[in-house]
Amino acid sequence: MSEQAERPSHDARQAPRRVGAGCAAEPQADRPSILLVNDMAGYGKVALSVMIPLLSALRLNVYNLPTALVSNTLDYGKFDILDTTDYMRSTLGIWDELGFTFDAVATGFLVSEEQSLLVSDYCHACKENGVPVFVDPIMGDEGVLYNGVTEASVQHMRNMCSVADVIMPNVTEAQYLTGMHVGKRMLREEELLGIAQALHDMGAKSVVVTSAMVEGAAMEAGEGEGAARHVTVVSQRCRADGGACMTLLPYEEIPVRLPGTGDIFSSVLIGRYLNGRTLTESVQDAMDAVVDMLQICKDNDDKYKGVPIEQYLDRVAL
């Protein structure tokens, strides 16, 4: 992979630029600022309750726009969700009048079609003004969509791909976004490359696909023909014809489910990247952080709470 493809295409610490619409590269106190557009759970460490402390520890000025207030993590089976679209629309208008600006924007869980359109329009304005946009298209996992996620929801997330500097789907979400190999749990390397390229074709500059399993890839580790390994895919546009350079980063799966590990992954990735690491380095750091948190918390009595991230900020802080 070329060094040019690996280096961040922006510098969030550059001299201030005032361009309006709430989206401008205007650093504060030498730290990049970031707006998080995601949900907030009252009970359990997921989404904003994970990302705010983590990205603060990673030397970013963190601001948030909640897409929903959620009673608790969904793993408990009973929950309530308050759609905050009206609040979001009003807040963005006020912020524009006040001239609030951010160096980067990261989006996560979106509740409705109306909200998706609002966030998409905002991110389009950000992209036009040179502000990097990170998209985590939260829609499903383990081969299926989450309850309540429809084809219309998938289409709205496809629209978000067109504004993403970095899109971070798991393999299930990547399959649904592209319509390729949907439901297939184990993929060949060329199939993964095709999925990543299709996401690039939708407009994403860089693609990170997590939780993928590659057929036969473990032969390099001496595990025999036909074996497979878990990988994270890092793909970046690196050729004049729009073609991509792809790197597979292997990892050992830890058979523990903890809500919020995807938010830990995206937070560390974003924090490292905005502080000057290459994308591949940032992804590897994020993978290492998730493994670390899983190892620490795998024996917790109530795993539905997620990772008590505030206790472990020193393990990822810059």
TILOFI-889371 format. One record per residue (C-alpha): residue number from 0; residue in one letter; x, y, z. Coordinates in nm, 2 decimals. Example, Ala and Ser with C-alpha at 12.3 -4.5 7.8 and 13.67 -1.06 7.14 Angstrom:
<lummar 0&vexmi A&X 1.23&Y -0.45&Z 0.78>
<lummar 1&vexmi S&X 1.37&Y -0.11&Z 0.71>
REM end
This chain:
<lummar 0&vexmi M&X 0.00&Y 0.00&Z 0.00>
<lummar 1&vexmi S&X 0.13&Y 0.34&Z -0.09>
<lummar 2&vexmi E&X 0.24&Y 0.58&Z 0.19>
<lummar 3&vexmi Q&X 0.02&Y 0.85&Z 0.03>
<lummar 4&vexmi A&X -0.29&Y 0.63&Z 0.06>
<lummar 5&vexmi E&X -0.21&Y 0.55&Z 0.42>
<lummar 6&vexmi R&X -0.16&Y 0.91&Z 0.55>
<lummar 7&vexmi P&X -0.47&Y 1.11&Z 0.66>
<lummar 8&vexmi S&X -0.59&Y 1.33&Z 0.38>
<lummar 9&vexmi H&X -0.67&Y 1.61&Z 0.62>
<lummar 10&vexmi D&X -0.51&Y 1.77&Z 0.92>
<lummar 11&vexmi A&X -0.76&Y 1.86&Z 1.19>
<lummar 12&vexmi R&X -0.50&Y 2.08&Z 1.36>
<lummar 13&vexmi Q&X -0.45&Y 2.32&Z 1.06>
<lummar 14&vexmi A&X -0.52&Y 2.69&Z 1.09>
<lummar 15&vexmi P&X -0.89&Y 2.78&Z 1.15>
<lummar 16&vexmi R&X -1.12&Y 2.81&Z 0.84>
<lummar 17&vexmi R&X -1.46&Y 2.97&Z 0.88>
<lummar 18&vexmi V&X -1.70&Y 2.82&Z 0.63>
<lummar 19&vexmi G&X -2.04&Y 2.82&Z 0.82>
<lummar 20&vexmi A&X -2.31&Y 2.55&Z 0.83>
<lummar 21&vexmi G&X -2.17&Y 2.43&Z 1.16>
<lummar 22&vexmi C&X -1.90&Y 2.24&Z 0.97>
<lummar 23&vexmi A&X -1.55&Y 2.39&Z 0.96>
<lummar 24&vexmi A&X -1.20&Y 2.30&Z 1.07>
<lummar 25&vexmi E&X -1.16&Y 2.53&Z 1.37>
<lummar 26&vexmi P&X -0.94&Y 2.37&Z 1.64>
<lummar 27&vexmi Q&X -0.97&Y 2.47&Z 2.00>
<lummar 28&vexmi A&X -0.68&Y 2.46&Z 2.25>
<lummar 29&vexmi D&X -0.47&Y 2.26&Z 2.00>
<lummar 30&vexmi R&X -0.71&Y 1.96&Z 2.02>
<lummar 31&vexmi P&X -0.93&Y 1.87&Z 1.72>
<lummar 32&vexmi S&X -1.31&Y 1.90&Z 1.79>
<lummar 33&vexmi I&X -1.55&Y 1.63&Z 1.69>
<lummar 34&vexmi L&X -1.93&Y 1.61&Z 1.69>
<lummar 35&vexmi L&X -2.08&Y 1.27&Z 1.77>
<lummar 36&vexmi V&X -2.42&Y 1.20&Z 1.63>
<lummar 37&vexmi N&X -2.54&Y 0.88&Z 1.81>
<lummar 38&vexmi D&X -2.78&Y 0.75&Z 2.07>
<lummar 39&vexmi M&X -2.75&Y 0.78&Z 2.45>
<lummar 40&vexmi A&X -2.84&Y 0.49&Z 2.67>
<lummar 41&vexmi G&X -2.94&Y 0.56&Z 3.03>
<lummar 42&vexmi Y&X -2.83&Y 0.22&Z 3.16>
<lummar 43&vexmi G&X -2.53&Y 0.05&Z 3.00>
<lummar 44&vexmi K&X -2.21&Y 0.16&Z 2.83>
<lummar 45&vexmi V&X -2.28&Y 0.19&Z 2.46>
<lummar 46&vexmi A&X -2.28&Y 0.47&Z 2.19>
<lummar 47&vexmi L&X -2.23&Y 0.82&Z 2.34>
<lummar 48&vexmi S&X -2.17&Y 0.69&Z 2.70>
<lummar 49&vexmi V&X -1.87&Y 0.51&Z 2.56>
<lummar 50&vexmi M&X -1.75&Y 0.75&Z 2.29>
<lummar 51&vexmi I&X -1.75&Y 1.07&Z 2.49>
<lummar 52&vexmi P&X -1.51&Y 0.96&Z 2.76>
<lummar 53&vexmi L&X -1.29&Y 0.76&Z 2.52>
<lummar 54&vexmi L&X -1.25&Y 1.04&Z 2.27>
<lummar 55&vexmi S&X -1.19&Y 1.29&Z 2.54>
<lummar 56&vexmi A&X -0.91&Y 1.07&Z 2.67>
<lummar 57&vexmi L&X -0.78&Y 1.06&Z 2.32>
<lummar 58&vexmi R&X -0.73&Y 1.44&Z 2.32>
<lummar 59&vexmi L&X -1.03&Y 1.55&Z 2.13>
<lummar 60&vexmi N&X -1.28&Y 1.82&Z 2.22>
<lummar 61&vexmi V&X -1.60&Y 1.62&Z 2.21>
<lummar 62&vexmi Y&X -1.95&Y 1.75&Z 2.15>
<lummar 63&vexmi N&X -2.27&Y 1.54&Z 2.09>
<lummar 64&vexmi L&X -2.60&Y 1.54&Z 1.92>
<lummar 65&vexmi P&X -2.82&Y 1.25&Z 2.05>
<lummar 66&vexmi T&X -3.03&Y 1.07&Z 1.79>
<lummar 67&vexmi A&X -3.23&Y 0.89&Z 2.05>
<lummar 68&vexmi L&X -3.25&Y 0.85&Z 2.43>
<lummar 69&vexmi V&X -3.26&Y 0.47&Z 2.50>
<lummar 70&vexmi S&X -3.36&Y 0.34&Z 2.84>
<lummar 71&vexmi N&X -3.10&Y 0.07&Z 2.85>
<lummar 72&vexmi T&X -2.89&Y -0.16&Z 2.62>
<lummar 73&vexmi L&X -3.12&Y -0.36&Z 2.40>
<lummar 74&vexmi D&X -2.97&Y -0.69&Z 2.52>
<lummar 75&vexmi Y&X -3.20&Y -0.69&Z 2.82>
<lummar 76&vexmi G&X -3.50&Y -0.75&Z 2.58>
<lummar 77&vexmi K&X -3.72&Y -0.47&Z 2.71>
<lummar 78&vexmi F&X -3.64&Y -0.11&Z 2.64>
<lummar 79&vexmi D&X -3.78&Y 0.23&Z 2.54>
<lummar 80&vexmi I&X -3.65&Y 0.46&Z 2.27>
<lummar 81&vexmi L&X -3.72&Y 0.84&Z 2.24>
<lummar 82&vexmi D&X -3.67&Y 0.97&Z 1.89>
<lummar 83&vexmi T&X -3.50&Y 1.31&Z 1.92>
<lummar 84&vexmi T&X -3.53&Y 1.42&Z 1.55>
<lummar 85&vexmi D&X -3.72&Y 1.75&Z 1.63>
<lummar 86&vexmi Y&X -3.46&Y 1.84&Z 1.89>
<lummar 87&vexmi M&X -3.18&Y 1.77&Z 1.65>
<lummar 88&vexmi R&X -3.33&Y 1.99&Z 1.38>
<lummar 89&vexmi S&X -3.38&Y 2.27&Z 1.63>
<lummar 90&vexmi T&X -3.03&Y 2.23&Z 1.77>
<lummar 91&vexmi L&X -2.85&Y 2.23&Z 1.44>
<lummar 92&vexmi G&X -3.04&Y 2.56&Z 1.35>
<lummar 93&vexmi I&X -2.93&Y 2.72&Z 1.68>
<lummar 94&vexmi W&X -2.57&Y 2.60&Z 1.64>
<lummar 95&vexmi D&X -2.56&Y 2.75&Z 1.29>
<lummar 96&vexmi E&X -2.69&Y 3.08&Z 1.42>
<lummar 97&vexmi L&X -2.43&Y 3.08&Z 1.69>
<lummar 98&vexmi G&X -2.15&Y 2.98&Z 1.45>
<lummar 99&vexmi F&X -2.05&Y 2.66&Z 1.63>
<lummar 100&vexmi T&X -1.80&Y 2.46&Z 1.42>
<lummar 101&vexmi F&X -1.64&Y 2.12&Z 1.44>
<lummar 102&vexmi D&X -1.32&Y 1.96&Z 1.29>
<lummar 103&vexmi A&X -1.48&Y 1.62&Z 1.23>
<lummar 104&vexmi V&X -1.82&Y 1.45&Z 1.25>
<lummar 105&vexmi A&X -1.89&Y 1.08&Z 1.35>
<lummar 106&vexmi T&X -2.23&Y 0.93&Z 1.30>
<lummar 107&vexmi G&X -2.38&Y 0.61&Z 1.44>
<lummar 108&vexmi F&X -2.73&Y 0.49&Z 1.52>
<lummar 109&vexmi L&X -3.01&Y 0.67&Z 1.33>
<lummar 110&vexmi V&X -3.37&Y 0.62&Z 1.43>
<lummar 111&vexmi S&X -3.59&Y 0.71&Z 1.13>
<lummar 112&vexmi E&X -3.60&Y 0.80&Z 0.76>
<lummar 113&vexmi E&X -3.66&Y 1.17&Z 0.86>
<lummar 114&vexmi Q&X -3.36&Y 1.16&Z 1.09>
<lummar 115&vexmi S&X -3.14&Y 0.99&Z 0.83>
<lummar 116&vexmi L&X -3.22&Y 1.26&Z 0.58>
<lummar 117&vexmi L&X -3.14&Y 1.54&Z 0.83>
<lummar 118&vexmi V&X -2.81&Y 1.38&Z 0.92>
<lummar 119&vexmi S&X -2.72&Y 1.31&Z 0.56>
<lummar 120&vexmi D&X -2.79&Y 1.67&Z 0.46>
<lummar 121&vexmi Y&X -2.57&Y 1.79&Z 0.75>
<lummar 122&vexmi C&X -2.29&Y 1.56&Z 0.66>
<lummar 123&vexmi H&X -2.31&Y 1.66&Z 0.29>
<lummar 124&vexmi A&X -2.25&Y 2.02&Z 0.40>
<lummar 125&vexmi C&X -1.96&Y 1.90&Z 0.61>
<lummar 126&vexmi K&X -1.80&Y 1.72&Z 0.32>
<lummar 127&vexmi E&X -1.83&Y 2.02&Z 0.09>
<lummar 128&vexmi N&X -1.65&Y 2.23&Z 0.36>
<lummar 129&vexmi G&X -1.37&Y 1.98&Z 0.39>
<lummar 130&vexmi V&X -1.47&Y 1.84&Z 0.72>
<lummar 131&vexmi P&X -1.40&Y 1.46&Z 0.76>
<lummar 132&vexmi V&X -1.70&Y 1.24&Z 0.82>
<lummar 133&vexmi F&X -1.68&Y 0.90&Z 0.99>
<lummar 134&vexmi V&X -1.98&Y 0.67&Z 0.95>
<lummar 135&vexmi D&X -2.07&Y 0.37&Z 1.16>
<lummar 136&vexmi P&X -2.37&Y 0.23&Z 0.98>
<lummar 137&vexmi I&X -2.53&Y 0.05&Z 1.27>
<lummar 138&vexmi M&X -2.79&Y -0.19&Z 1.12>
<lummar 139&vexmi G&X -2.72&Y -0.55&Z 1.21>
<lummar 140&vexmi D&X -2.47&Y -0.83&Z 1.30>
<lummar 141&vexmi E&X -2.41&Y -1.20&Z 1.27>
<lummar 142&vexmi G&X -2.57&Y -1.22&Z 0.93>
<lummar 143&vexmi V&X -2.91&Y -1.05&Z 1.01>
<lummar 144&vexmi L&X -3.05&Y -0.70&Z 1.05>
<lummar 145&vexmi Y&X -3.15&Y -0.57&Z 1.39>
<lummar 146&vexmi N&X -3.52&Y -0.56&Z 1.47>
<lummar 147&vexmi G&X -3.68&Y -0.26&Z 1.31>
<lummar 148&vexmi V&X -3.42&Y -0.21&Z 1.05>
<lummar 149&vexmi T&X -3.59&Y -0.21&Z 0.71>
<lummar 150&vexmi E&X -3.47&Y -0.19&Z 0.35>
<lummar 151&vexmi A&X -3.55&Y 0.18&Z 0.36>
<lummar 152&vexmi S&X -3.31&Y 0.21&Z 0.66>
<lummar 153&vexmi V&X -3.04&Y 0.03&Z 0.45>
<lummar 154&vexmi Q&X -3.09&Y 0.27&Z 0.16>
<lummar 155&vexmi H&X -3.05&Y 0.57&Z 0.39>
<lummar 156&vexmi M&X -2.72&Y 0.42&Z 0.51>
<lummar 157&vexmi R&X -2.61&Y 0.38&Z 0.15>
<lummar 158&vexmi N&X -2.66&Y 0.75&Z 0.11>
<lummar 159&vexmi M&X -2.44&Y 0.81&Z 0.41>
<lummar 160&vexmi C&X -2.16&Y 0.61&Z 0.23>
<lummar 161&vexmi S&X -2.15&Y 0.89&Z -0.03>
<lummar 162&vexmi V&X -2.04&Y 1.14&Z 0.24>
<lummar 163&vexmi A&X -1.81&Y 0.92&Z 0.44>
<lummar 164&vexmi D&X -1.43&Y 0.98&Z 0.45>
<lummar 165&vexmi V&X -1.42&Y 0.65&Z 0.66>
<lummar 166&vexmi I&X -1.71&Y 0.40&Z 0.68>
<lummar 167&vexmi M&X -1.68&Y 0.13&Z 0.95>
<lummar 168&vexmi P&X -1.94&Y -0.14&Z 0.89>
<lummar 169&vexmi N&X -1.92&Y -0.49&Z 1.03>
<lummar 170&vexmi V&X -1.93&Y -0.76&Z 0.76>
<lummar 171&vexmi T&X -2.31&Y -0.81&Z 0.79>
<lummar 172&vexmi E&X -2.37&Y -0.43&Z 0.74>
<lummar 173&vexmi A&X -2.13&Y -0.42&Z 0.45>
<lummar 174&vexmi Q&X -2.31&Y -0.71&Z 0.28>
<lummar 175&vexmi Y&X -2.65&Y -0.54&Z 0.32>
<lummar 176&vexmi L&X -2.51&Y -0.21&Z 0.20>
<lummar 177&vexmi T&X -2.37&Y -0.35&Z -0.11>
<lummar 178&vexmi G&X -2.63&Y -0.63&Z -0.17>
<lummar 179&vexmi M&X -2.33&Y -0.87&Z -0.21>
<lummar 180&vexmi H&X -2.30&Y -1.22&Z -0.05>
<lummar 181&vexmi V&X -2.58&Y -1.13&Z 0.20>
<lummar 182&vexmi G&X -2.60&Y -1.39&Z 0.48>
<lummar 183&vexmi K&X -2.27&Y -1.56&Z 0.38>
<lummar 184&vexmi R&X -2.06&Y -1.60&Z 0.69>
<lummar 185&vexmi M&X -1.73&Y -1.71&Z 0.54>
<lummar 186&vexmi L&X -1.60&Y -1.52&Z 0.24>
<lummar 187&vexmi R&X -1.31&Y -1.55&Z 0.00>
<lummar 188&vexmi E&X -1.05&Y -1.28&Z -0.01>
<lummar 189&vexmi E&X -1.17&Y -1.16&Z -0.35>
<lummar 190&vexmi E&X -1.53&Y -1.14&Z -0.23>
<lummar 191&vexmi L&X -1.42&Y -0.91&Z 0.05>
<lummar 192&vexmi L&X -1.23&Y -0.70&Z -0.19>
<lummar 193&vexmi G&X -1.54&Y -0.68&Z -0.41>
<lummar 194&vexmi I&X -1.75&Y -0.56&Z -0.11>
<lummar 195&vexmi A&X -1.49&Y -0.30&Z -0.02>
<lummar 196&vexmi Q&X -1.47&Y -0.18&Z -0.37>
<lummar 197&vexmi A&X -1.85&Y -0.15&Z -0.40>
<lummar 198&vexmi L&X -1.85&Y 0.07&Z -0.09>
<lummar 199&vexmi H&X -1.58&Y 0.29&Z -0.25>
<lummar 200&vexmi D&X -1.80&Y 0.31&Z -0.56>
<lummar 201&vexmi M&X -2.08&Y 0.44&Z -0.34>
<lummar 202&vexmi G&X -1.85&Y 0.73&Z -0.24>
<lummar 203&vexmi A&X -1.67&Y 0.62&Z 0.07>
<lummar 204&vexmi K&X -1.30&Y 0.72&Z 0.06>
<lummar 205&vexmi S&X -1.18&Y 0.46&Z 0.31>
<lummar 206&vexmi V&X -1.35&Y 0.14&Z 0.42>
<lummar 207&vexmi V&X -1.30&Y -0.06&Z 0.74>
<lummar 208&vexmi V&X -1.50&Y -0.39&Z 0.75>
<lummar 209&vexmi T&X -1.49&Y -0.57&Z 1.08>
<lummar 210&vexmi S&X -1.58&Y -0.92&Z 1.19>
<lummar 211&vexmi A&X -1.50&Y -1.09&Z 0.86>
<lummar 212&vexmi M&X -1.40&Y -1.45&Z 0.81>
<lummar 213&vexmi V&X -1.18&Y -1.54&Z 0.52>
<lummar 214&vexmi E&X -1.17&Y -1.88&Z 0.36>
<lummar 215&vexmi G&X -0.82&Y -2.04&Z 0.36>
<lummar 216&vexmi A&X -0.65&Y -1.73&Z 0.49>
<lummar 217&vexmi A&X -0.51&Y -1.91&Z 0.79>
<lummar 218&vexmi M&X -0.28&Y -2.12&Z 0.57>
<lummar 219&vexmi E&X -0.01&Y -1.86&Z 0.63>
<lummar 220&vexmi A&X -0.02&Y -1.94&Z 1.00>
<lummar 221&vexmi G&X 0.03&Y -2.31&Z 0.93>
<lummar 222&vexmi E&X -0.33&Y -2.41&Z 1.01>
<lummar 223&vexmi G&X -0.38&Y -2.61&Z 0.70>
<lummar 224&vexmi E&X -0.57&Y -2.57&Z 0.38>
<lummar 225&vexmi G&X -0.94&Y -2.49&Z 0.41>
<lummar 226&vexmi A&X -0.90&Y -2.32&Z 0.75>
<lummar 227&vexmi A&X -1.02&Y -1.97&Z 0.80>
<lummar 228&vexmi R&X -0.93&Y -1.67&Z 1.02>
<lummar 229&vexmi H&X -1.11&Y -1.36&Z 1.15>
<lummar 230&vexmi V&X -0.99&Y -1.04&Z 0.99>
<lummar 231&vexmi T&X -1.06&Y -0.67&Z 0.98>
<lummar 232&vexmi V&X -1.04&Y -0.52&Z 0.63>
<lummar 233&vexmi V&X -0.88&Y -0.18&Z 0.57>
<lummar 234&vexmi S&X -0.94&Y -0.06&Z 0.21>
<lummar 235&vexmi Q&X -0.83&Y 0.28&Z 0.07>
<lummar 236&vexmi R&X -0.85&Y 0.44&Z -0.27>
<lummar 237&vexmi C&X -0.50&Y 0.44&Z -0.39>
<lummar 238&vexmi R&X -0.51&Y 0.44&Z -0.77>
<lummar 239&vexmi A&X -0.60&Y 0.70&Z -1.02>
<lummar 240&vexmi D&X -0.87&Y 0.48&Z -1.17>
<lummar 241&vexmi G&X -1.05&Y 0.47&Z -0.83>
<lummar 242&vexmi G&X -0.92&Y 0.12&Z -0.74>
<lummar 243&vexmi A&X -0.85&Y 0.03&Z -0.38>
<lummar 244&vexmi C&X -0.56&Y -0.11&Z -0.18>
<lummar 245&vexmi M&X -0.67&Y -0.36&Z 0.07>
<lummar 246&vexmi T&X -0.50&Y -0.49&Z 0.39>
<lummar 247&vexmi L&X -0.63&Y -0.78&Z 0.60>
<lummar 248&vexmi L&X -0.55&Y -0.75&Z 0.97>
<lummar 249&vexmi P&X -0.60&Y -1.09&Z 1.15>
<lummar 250&vexmi Y&X -0.72&Y -1.13&Z 1.50>
<lummar 251&vexmi E&X -0.81&Y -1.41&Z 1.74>
<lummar 252&vexmi E&X -1.18&Y -1.41&Z 1.82>
<lummar 253&vexmi I&X -1.27&Y -1.40&Z 2.19>
<lummar 254&vexmi P&X -1.61&Y -1.58&Z 2.23>
<lummar 255&vexmi V&X -1.77&Y -1.31&Z 2.46>
<lummar 256&vexmi R&X -2.04&Y -1.07&Z 2.37>
<lummar 257&vexmi L&X -2.03&Y -0.72&Z 2.53>
<lummar 258&vexmi P&X -2.24&Y -0.43&Z 2.41>
<lummar 259&vexmi G&X -2.04&Y -0.13&Z 2.31>
<lummar 260&vexmi T&X -1.73&Y -0.29&Z 2.18>
<lummar 261&vexmi G&X -1.80&Y -0.16&Z 1.84>
<lummar 262&vexmi D&X -1.82&Y 0.19&Z 1.99>
<lummar 263&vexmi I&X -1.48&Y 0.13&Z 2.16>
<lummar 264&vexmi F&X -1.34&Y 0.02&Z 1.82>
<lummar 265&vexmi S&X -1.47&Y 0.33&Z 1.63>
<lummar 266&vexmi S&X -1.36&Y 0.57&Z 1.91>
<lummar 267&vexmi V&X -1.00&Y 0.45&Z 1.92>
<lummar 268&vexmi L&X -0.98&Y 0.44&Z 1.54>
<lummar 269&vexmi I&X -1.11&Y 0.80&Z 1.51>
<lummar 270&vexmi G&X -0.90&Y 0.93&Z 1.80>
<lummar 271&vexmi R&X -0.58&Y 0.78&Z 1.67>
<lummar 272&vexmi Y&X -0.65&Y 0.88&Z 1.31>
<lummar 273&vexmi L&X -0.73&Y 1.25&Z 1.40>
<lummar 274&vexmi N&X -0.41&Y 1.26&Z 1.60>
<lummar 275&vexmi G&X -0.20&Y 1.17&Z 1.30>
<lummar 276&vexmi R&X -0.17&Y 0.79&Z 1.28>
<lummar 277&vexmi T&X -0.23&Y 0.62&Z 0.95>
<lummar 278&vexmi L&X -0.56&Y 0.45&Z 0.90>
<lummar 279&vexmi T&X -0.41&Y 0.10&Z 0.92>
<lummar 280&vexmi E&X -0.22&Y 0.19&Z 1.24>
<lummar 281&vexmi S&X -0.54&Y 0.34&Z 1.38>
<lummar 282&vexmi V&X -0.74&Y 0.02&Z 1.30>
<lummar 283&vexmi Q&X -0.48&Y -0.20&Z 1.46>
<lummar 284&vexmi D&X -0.48&Y 0.01&Z 1.77>
<lummar 285&vexmi A&X -0.86&Y -0.01&Z 1.78>
<lummar 286&vexmi M&X -0.85&Y -0.39&Z 1.75>
<lummar 287&vexmi D&X -0.60&Y -0.42&Z 2.03>
<lummar 288&vexmi A&X -0.81&Y -0.20&Z 2.25>
<lummar 289&vexmi V&X -1.12&Y -0.41&Z 2.20>
<lummar 290&vexmi V&X -0.93&Y -0.73&Z 2.27>
<lummar 291&vexmi D&X -0.79&Y -0.57&Z 2.58>
<lummar 292&vexmi M&X -1.14&Y -0.47&Z 2.71>
<lummar 293&vexmi L&X -1.29&Y -0.81&Z 2.63>
<lummar 294&vexmi Q&X -1.01&Y -0.99&Z 2.82>
<lummar 295&vexmi I&X -1.06&Y -0.77&Z 3.12>
<lummar 296&vexmi C&X -1.44&Y -0.78&Z 3.13>
<lummar 297&vexmi K&X -1.51&Y -1.13&Z 2.99>
<lummar 298&vexmi D&X -1.60&Y -1.26&Z 3.34>
<lummar 299&vexmi N&X -1.83&Y -0.97&Z 3.44>
<lummar 300&vexmi D&X -2.15&Y -1.09&Z 3.60>
<lummar 301&vexmi D&X -2.38&Y -0.87&Z 3.40>
<lummar 302&vexmi K&X -2.23&Y -0.85&Z 3.05>
<lummar 303&vexmi Y&X -2.54&Y -0.66&Z 2.91>
<lummar 304&vexmi K&X -2.40&Y -0.35&Z 3.08>
<lummar 305&vexmi G&X -2.10&Y -0.34&Z 2.85>
<lummar 306&vexmi V&X -1.75&Y -0.22&Z 2.94>
<lummar 307&vexmi P&X -1.72&Y 0.02&Z 3.24>
<lummar 308&vexmi I&X -1.50&Y 0.23&Z 3.01>
<lummar 309&vexmi E&X -1.42&Y 0.51&Z 3.26>
<lummar 310&vexmi Q&X -1.22&Y 0.26&Z 3.47>
<lummar 311&vexmi Y&X -0.98&Y 0.18&Z 3.18>
<lummar 312&vexmi L&X -0.92&Y 0.51&Z 3.01>
<lummar 313&vexmi D&X -0.56&Y 0.50&Z 3.10>
<lummar 314&vexmi R&X -0.51&Y 0.20&Z 2.88>
<lummar 315&vexmi V&X -0.60&Y 0.39&Z 2.57>
<lummar 316&vexmi A&X -0.53&Y 0.76&Z 2.65>
<lummar 317&vexmi L&X -0.27&Y 0.96&Z 2.46>
REM end
